[in-house]
Amino acid sequence: MTVFLIYAGAALAEIAGCFAVWSVLRQGAPAFWLLPGVAMLALFAGLLTLIDSAAAGRAFAAYGGVYIAASLAWLWSVEGVRPDRWDLAGGAVCLIGAGLILLGPRAA
């Protein structure tokens, strides 16, 4: 599994899990939505452990950029709110930062 697929799966799982909690607490969704939400959050955490990195913090930092971009995709596809140019510019900056963290040369 490639790093991109792991990060994309983790982002989808985290956003779906958080959205389930958001829906219960802010939009009146049934409380049973918390069960799949918690399962998705556990999946998110498990997926991040698959990243090949000597330091968890580096894997998590790079994931942050992917999470932001995925959140903007969720905003548009699930919530029906089209990201504006500032959302897109910020997401691009975050993805560039994630790339630098993941692909930057490291001392052996």
VMD Tcl script that builds the backbone (N, CA, C; Angstrom):
set m [mol new atoms 324]
animate dup $m
set s [atomselect $m all]
$s set {name element resname resid chain x y z} {
  {N N MET 1 A 0.857 -1.183 0.000}
  {CA C MET 1 A 0.000 0.000 0.000}
  {C C MET 1 A 0.898 1.241 0.000}
  {N N THR 2 A 0.612 2.173 -0.850}
  {CA C THR 2 A 1.442 3.358 -0.932}
  {C C THR 2 A 1.118 4.334 0.193}
  {N N VAL 3 A 2.057 5.215 0.435}
  {CA C VAL 3 A 1.867 6.229 1.475}
  {C C VAL 3 A 0.629 7.067 1.180}
  {N N PHE 4 A 0.436 7.410 -0.090}
  {CA C PHE 4 A -0.733 8.228 -0.442}
  {C C PHE 4 A -2.032 7.524 -0.086}
  {N N LEU 5 A -2.130 6.245 -0.406}
  {CA C LEU 5 A -3.369 5.511 -0.102}
  {C C LEU 5 A -3.592 5.382 1.402}
  {N N ILE 6 A -2.522 5.185 2.143}
  {CA C ILE 6 A -2.659 5.107 3.598}
  {C C ILE 6 A -3.150 6.436 4.149}
  {N N TYR 7 A -2.512 7.523 3.717}
  {CA C TYR 7 A -2.929 8.845 4.196}
  {C C TYR 7 A -4.356 9.172 3.750}
  {N N ALA 8 A -4.706 8.842 2.528}
  {CA C ALA 8 A -6.074 9.113 2.045}
  {C C ALA 8 A -7.091 8.309 2.846}
  {N N GLY 9 A -6.800 7.047 3.113}
  {CA C GLY 9 A -7.704 6.225 3.923}
  {C C GLY 9 A -7.820 6.744 5.340}
  {N N ALA 10 A -6.678 7.153 5.908}
  {CA C ALA 10 A -6.697 7.702 7.263}
  {C C ALA 10 A -7.522 8.983 7.319}
  {N N ALA 11 A -7.354 9.832 6.308}
  {CA C ALA 11 A -8.110 11.091 6.283}
  {C C ALA 11 A -9.609 10.829 6.179}
  {N N LEU 12 A -9.995 9.929 5.293}
  {CA C LEU 12 A -11.412 9.607 5.149}
  {C C LEU 12 A -11.977 9.045 6.453}
  {N N ALA 13 A -11.223 8.157 7.087}
  {CA C ALA 13 A -11.687 7.568 8.347}
  {C C ALA 13 A -11.803 8.628 9.443}
  {N N GLU 14 A -10.795 9.497 9.551}
  {CA C GLU 14 A -10.847 10.520 10.604}
  {C C GLU 14 A -11.982 11.509 10.369}
  {N N ILE 15 A -12.126 11.958 9.145}
  {CA C ILE 15 A -13.174 12.937 8.853}
  {C C ILE 15 A -14.551 12.317 9.073}
  {N N ALA 16 A -14.739 11.084 8.622}
  {CA C ALA 16 A -16.036 10.416 8.815}
  {C C ALA 16 A -16.327 10.219 10.301}
  {N N GLY 17 A -15.322 9.821 11.071}
  {CA C GLY 17 A -15.511 9.637 12.511}
  {C C GLY 17 A -15.855 10.941 13.210}
  {N N CYS 18 A -15.115 11.987 12.881}
  {CA C CYS 18 A -15.400 13.289 13.489}
  {C C CYS 18 A -16.749 13.834 13.045}
  {N N PHE 19 A -17.098 13.599 11.775}
  {CA C PHE 19 A -18.393 14.071 11.273}
  {C C PHE 19 A -19.545 13.370 11.991}
  {N N ALA 20 A -19.362 12.097 12.319}
  {CA C ALA 20 A -20.409 11.382 13.055}
  {C C ALA 20 A -20.639 12.029 14.414}
  {N N VAL 21 A -19.550 12.347 15.125}
  {CA C VAL 21 A -19.678 13.012 16.425}
  {C C VAL 21 A -20.291 14.399 16.243}
  {N N TRP 22 A -19.821 15.149 15.253}
  {CA C TRP 22 A -20.359 16.479 14.950}
  {C C TRP 22 A -21.865 16.393 14.706}
  {N N SER 23 A -22.268 15.400 13.920}
  {CA C SER 23 A -23.677 15.253 13.574}
  {C C SER 23 A -24.544 14.972 14.798}
  {N N VAL 24 A -24.025 14.155 15.720}
  {CA C VAL 24 A -24.787 13.845 16.938}
  {C C VAL 24 A -24.877 15.084 17.828}
  {N N LEU 25 A -23.755 15.735 18.053}
  {CA C LEU 25 A -23.718 16.841 19.015}
  {C C LEU 25 A -24.228 18.168 18.459}
  {N N ARG 26 A -24.115 18.377 17.157}
  {CA C ARG 26 A -24.471 19.685 16.600}
  {C C ARG 26 A -25.702 19.665 15.705}
  {N N GLN 27 A -26.037 18.487 15.163}
  {CA C GLN 27 A -27.132 18.450 14.204}
  {C C GLN 27 A -28.259 17.504 14.610}
  {N N GLY 28 A -28.175 16.950 15.806}
  {CA C GLY 28 A -29.249 16.115 16.311}
  {C C GLY 28 A -29.354 14.724 15.705}
  {N N ALA 29 A -28.270 14.206 15.151}
  {CA C ALA 29 A -28.293 12.839 14.607}
  {C C ALA 29 A -28.471 11.849 15.760}
  {N N PRO 30 A -28.983 10.667 15.474}
  {CA C PRO 30 A -29.172 9.667 16.531}
  {C C PRO 30 A -27.845 9.295 17.198}
  {N N ALA 31 A -27.908 9.015 18.486}
  {CA C ALA 31 A -26.700 8.707 19.258}
  {C C ALA 31 A -25.977 7.473 18.738}
  {N N PHE 32 A -26.677 6.552 18.087}
  {CA C PHE 32 A -26.004 5.352 17.593}
  {C C PHE 32 A -24.981 5.668 16.503}
  {N N TRP 33 A -25.016 6.870 15.937}
  {CA C TRP 33 A -23.994 7.292 14.973}
  {C C TRP 33 A -22.614 7.336 15.618}
  {N N LEU 34 A -22.580 7.429 16.956}
  {CA C LEU 34 A -21.284 7.463 17.641}
  {C C LEU 34 A -20.533 6.139 17.493}
  {N N LEU 35 A -21.240 5.018 17.380}
  {CA C LEU 35 A -20.568 3.716 17.264}
  {C C LEU 35 A -19.724 3.618 15.991}
  {N N PRO 36 A -20.286 3.854 14.817}
  {CA C PRO 36 A -19.413 3.821 13.635}
  {C C PRO 36 A -18.389 4.951 13.653}
  {N N GLY 37 A -18.737 6.065 14.284}
  {CA C GLY 37 A -17.781 7.163 14.391}
  {C C GLY 37 A -16.539 6.761 15.162}
  {N N VAL 38 A -16.735 6.100 16.295}
  {CA C VAL 38 A -15.593 5.639 17.098}
  {C C VAL 38 A -14.800 4.586 16.329}
  {N N ALA 39 A -15.484 3.701 15.618}
  {CA C ALA 39 A -14.794 2.683 14.816}
  {C C ALA 39 A -13.937 3.336 13.734}
  {N N MET 40 A -14.454 4.372 13.104}
  {CA C MET 40 A -13.686 5.069 12.068}
  {C C MET 40 A -12.470 5.778 12.662}
  {N N LEU 41 A -12.621 6.340 13.847}
  {CA C LEU 41 A -11.480 6.997 14.479}
  {C C LEU 41 A -10.405 5.989 14.869}
  {N N ALA 42 A -10.811 4.793 15.287}
  {CA C ALA 42 A -9.838 3.736 15.587}
  {C C ALA 42 A -9.136 3.285 14.300}
  {N N LEU 43 A -9.879 3.165 13.210}
  {CA C LEU 43 A -9.279 2.811 11.926}
  {C C LEU 43 A -8.265 3.863 11.503}
  {N N PHE 44 A -8.619 5.125 11.653}
  {CA C PHE 44 A -7.711 6.230 11.340}
  {C C PHE 44 A -6.391 6.071 12.084}
  {N N ALA 45 A -6.451 5.847 13.381}
  {CA C ALA 45 A -5.229 5.718 14.183}
  {C C ALA 45 A -4.417 4.500 13.743}
  {N N GLY 46 A -5.102 3.403 13.460}
  {CA C GLY 46 A -4.398 2.203 13.015}
  {C C GLY 46 A -3.714 2.399 11.672}
  {N N LEU 47 A -4.376 3.097 10.752}
  {CA C LEU 47 A -3.773 3.327 9.440}
  {C C LEU 47 A -2.494 4.141 9.542}
  {N N LEU 48 A -2.466 5.117 10.425}
  {CA C LEU 48 A -1.254 5.932 10.549}
  {C C LEU 48 A -0.056 5.121 11.032}
  {N N THR 49 A -0.296 4.024 11.739}
  {CA C THR 49 A 0.827 3.194 12.179}
  {C C THR 49 A 1.475 2.453 11.011}
  {N N LEU 50 A 0.830 2.418 9.851}
  {CA C LEU 50 A 1.389 1.743 8.683}
  {C C LEU 50 A 2.397 2.600 7.918}
  {N N ILE 51 A 2.487 3.871 8.270}
  {CA C ILE 51 A 3.433 4.764 7.596}
  {C C ILE 51 A 4.848 4.390 8.015}
  {N N ASP 52 A 5.709 4.198 7.020}
  {CA C ASP 52 A 7.099 3.840 7.283}
  {C C ASP 52 A 7.883 5.110 7.629}
  {N N SER 53 A 8.027 5.357 8.899}
  {CA C SER 53 A 8.734 6.539 9.378}
  {C C SER 53 A 9.418 6.197 10.684}
  {N N ALA 54 A 10.620 6.717 10.855}
  {CA C ALA 54 A 11.349 6.476 12.097}
  {C C ALA 54 A 10.746 7.262 13.257}
  {N N ALA 55 A 9.974 8.298 12.947}
  {CA C ALA 55 A 9.398 9.147 13.992}
  {C C ALA 55 A 7.901 9.331 13.744}
  {N N ALA 56 A 7.114 9.022 14.743}
  {CA C ALA 56 A 5.664 9.162 14.618}
  {C C ALA 56 A 5.282 10.607 14.327}
  {N N GLY 57 A 5.939 11.544 14.979}
  {CA C GLY 57 A 5.611 12.956 14.780}
  {C C GLY 57 A 5.767 13.394 13.340}
  {N N ARG 58 A 6.783 12.884 12.655}
  {CA C ARG 58 A 6.977 13.243 11.247}
  {C C ARG 58 A 5.846 12.667 10.391}
  {N N ALA 59 A 5.459 11.436 10.653}
  {CA C ALA 59 A 4.356 10.829 9.910}
  {C C ALA 59 A 3.067 11.607 10.153}
  {N N PHE 60 A 2.837 12.016 11.389}
  {CA C PHE 60 A 1.622 12.765 11.730}
  {C C PHE 60 A 1.650 14.158 11.108}
  {N N ALA 61 A 2.816 14.800 11.103}
  {CA C ALA 61 A 2.925 16.148 10.535}
  {C C ALA 61 A 2.628 16.134 9.042}
  {N N ALA 62 A 3.199 15.164 8.336}
  {CA C ALA 62 A 2.940 15.067 6.898}
  {C C ALA 62 A 1.466 14.759 6.648}
  {N N TYR 63 A 0.872 13.937 7.494}
  {CA C TYR 63 A -0.538 13.605 7.368}
  {C C TYR 63 A -1.414 14.858 7.480}
  {N N GLY 64 A -0.988 15.814 8.257}
  {CA C GLY 64 A -1.777 17.025 8.451}
  {C C GLY 64 A -2.129 17.727 7.148}
  {N N GLY 65 A -1.190 17.797 6.235}
  {CA C GLY 65 A -1.458 18.422 4.939}
  {C C GLY 65 A -2.490 17.652 4.138}
  {N N VAL 66 A -2.384 16.329 4.171}
  {CA C VAL 66 A -3.339 15.486 3.464}
  {C C VAL 66 A -4.724 15.630 4.102}
  {N N TYR 67 A -4.763 15.678 5.427}
  {CA C TYR 67 A -6.031 15.836 6.141}
  {C C TYR 67 A -6.736 17.138 5.730}
  {N N ILE 68 A -5.982 18.203 5.629}
  {CA C ILE 68 A -6.576 19.493 5.261}
  {C C ILE 68 A -7.167 19.422 3.856}
  {N N ALA 69 A -6.424 18.869 2.916}
  {CA C ALA 69 A -6.939 18.743 1.547}
  {C C ALA 69 A -8.173 17.841 1.518}
  {N N ALA 70 A -8.136 16.736 2.247}
  {CA C ALA 70 A -9.289 15.829 2.283}
  {C C ALA 70 A -10.488 16.498 2.942}
  {N N SER 71 A -10.259 17.323 3.938}
  {CA C SER 71 A -11.351 18.044 4.590}
  {C C SER 71 A -12.031 18.998 3.624}
  {N N LEU 72 A -11.246 19.634 2.769}
  {CA C LEU 72 A -11.839 20.525 1.770}
  {C C LEU 72 A -12.639 19.727 0.736}
  {N N ALA 73 A -12.162 18.538 0.377}
  {CA C ALA 73 A -12.933 17.677 -0.530}
  {C C ALA 73 A -14.236 17.237 0.132}
  {N N TRP 74 A -14.184 16.930 1.431}
  {CA C TRP 74 A -15.393 16.555 2.193}
  {C C TRP 74 A -16.369 17.727 2.224}
  {N N LEU 75 A -15.844 18.910 2.482}
  {CA C LEU 75 A -16.668 20.124 2.517}
  {C C LEU 75 A -17.505 20.235 1.252}
  {N N TRP 76 A -16.863 19.989 0.118}
  {CA C TRP 76 A -17.540 20.137 -1.163}
  {C C TRP 76 A -18.435 18.944 -1.473}
  {N N SER 77 A -17.916 17.721 -1.324}
  {CA C SER 77 A -18.663 16.549 -1.774}
  {C C SER 77 A -19.772 16.109 -0.816}
  {N N VAL 78 A -19.563 16.258 0.485}
  {CA C VAL 78 A -20.555 15.784 1.455}
  {C C VAL 78 A -21.435 16.918 1.956}
  {N N GLU 79 A -20.814 18.057 2.260}
  {CA C GLU 79 A -21.584 19.167 2.827}
  {C C GLU 79 A -22.122 20.122 1.769}
  {N N GLY 80 A -21.688 19.968 0.530}
  {CA C GLY 80 A -22.213 20.782 -0.550}
  {C C GLY 80 A -21.744 22.227 -0.543}
  {N N VAL 81 A -20.640 22.510 0.130}
  {CA C VAL 81 A -20.093 23.866 0.176}
  {C C VAL 81 A -18.820 23.883 -0.668}
  {N N ARG 82 A -18.840 24.663 -1.721}
  {CA C ARG 82 A -17.683 24.717 -2.618}
  {C C ARG 82 A -16.550 25.520 -1.969}
  {N N PRO 83 A -15.353 24.936 -1.880}
  {CA C PRO 83 A -14.218 25.686 -1.327}
  {C C PRO 83 A -13.921 26.924 -2.176}
  {N N ASP 84 A -13.570 28.020 -1.521}
  {CA C ASP 84 A -13.226 29.226 -2.271}
  {C C ASP 84 A -11.725 29.222 -2.573}
  {N N ARG 85 A -11.261 30.275 -3.231}
  {CA C ARG 85 A -9.856 30.310 -3.647}
  {C C ARG 85 A -8.904 30.310 -2.465}
  {N N TRP 86 A -9.326 30.860 -1.347}
  {CA C TRP 86 A -8.471 30.874 -0.158}
  {C C TRP 86 A -8.374 29.487 0.454}
  {N N ASP 87 A -9.474 28.740 0.432}
  {CA C ASP 87 A -9.439 27.356 0.879}
  {C C ASP 87 A -8.462 26.552 0.015}
  {N N LEU 88 A -8.585 26.719 -1.301}
  {CA C LEU 88 A -7.747 25.957 -2.232}
  {C C LEU 88 A -6.278 26.351 -2.114}
  {N N ALA 89 A -6.011 27.646 -1.973}
  {CA C ALA 89 A -4.623 28.094 -1.822}
  {C C ALA 89 A -4.024 27.549 -0.526}
  {N N GLY 90 A -4.785 27.613 0.545}
  {CA C GLY 90 A -4.298 27.081 1.818}
  {C C GLY 90 A -4.062 25.587 1.759}
  {N N GLY 91 A -4.971 24.861 1.108}
  {CA C GLY 91 A -4.794 23.421 0.950}
  {C C GLY 91 A -3.550 23.093 0.148}
  {N N ALA 92 A -3.302 23.866 -0.908}
  {CA C ALA 92 A -2.103 23.641 -1.727}
  {C C ALA 92 A -0.831 23.870 -0.909}
  {N N VAL 93 A -0.807 24.937 -0.120}
  {CA C VAL 93 A 0.351 25.208 0.732}
  {C C VAL 93 A 0.582 24.046 1.693}
  {N N CYS 94 A -0.482 23.533 2.260}
  {CA C CYS 94 A -0.363 22.415 3.204}
  {C C CYS 94 A 0.152 21.154 2.521}
  {N N LEU 95 A -0.322 20.879 1.312}
  {CA C LEU 95 A 0.164 19.703 0.584}
  {C C LEU 95 A 1.633 19.845 0.208}
  {N N ILE 96 A 2.046 21.046 -0.152}
  {CA C ILE 96 A 3.464 21.274 -0.436}
  {C C ILE 96 A 4.292 21.023 0.822}
  {N N GLY 97 A 3.809 21.520 1.955}
  {CA C GLY 97 A 4.504 21.279 3.221}
  {C C GLY 97 A 4.576 19.805 3.553}
  {N N ALA 98 A 3.481 19.074 3.347}
  {CA C ALA 98 A 3.483 17.629 3.604}
  {C C ALA 98 A 4.499 16.931 2.710}
  {N N GLY 99 A 4.571 17.359 1.455}
  {CA C GLY 99 A 5.547 16.775 0.531}
  {C C GLY 99 A 6.970 17.015 0.976}
  {N N LEU 100 A 7.249 18.228 1.446}
  {CA C LEU 100 A 8.586 18.532 1.947}
  {C C LEU 100 A 8.944 17.642 3.146}
  {N N ILE 101 A 7.997 17.448 4.028}
  {CA C ILE 101 A 8.238 16.612 5.198}
  {C C ILE 101 A 8.486 15.158 4.781}
  {N N LEU 102 A 7.668 14.656 3.873}
  {CA C LEU 102 A 7.791 13.251 3.450}
  {C C LEU 102 A 9.012 12.999 2.583}
  {N N LEU 103 A 9.310 13.897 1.668}
  {CA C LEU 103 A 10.316 13.623 0.653}
  {C C LEU 103 A 11.658 14.300 0.897}
  {N N GLY 104 A 11.746 15.116 1.929}
  {CA C GLY 104 A 13.006 15.805 2.202}
  {C C GLY 104 A 14.131 14.820 2.528}
  {N N PRO 105 A 15.345 15.129 2.091}
  {CA C PRO 105 A 16.474 14.241 2.374}
  {C C PRO 105 A 16.746 14.178 3.879}
  {N N ARG 106 A 17.029 13.009 4.355}
  {CA C ARG 106 A 17.291 12.782 5.774}
  {C C ARG 106 A 18.696 12.238 5.949}
  {N N ALA 107 A 19.321 12.653 6.991}
  {CA C ALA 107 A 20.632 12.083 7.331}
  {C C ALA 107 A 20.419 10.629 7.777}
  {N N ALA 108 A 21.293 9.769 7.337}
  {CA C ALA 108 A 21.149 8.330 7.665}
  {C C ALA 108 A 21.493 8.011 9.064}
}
mol reanalyze $m
mol bondsrecalc $m
mol representation Tube
mol addrep $m
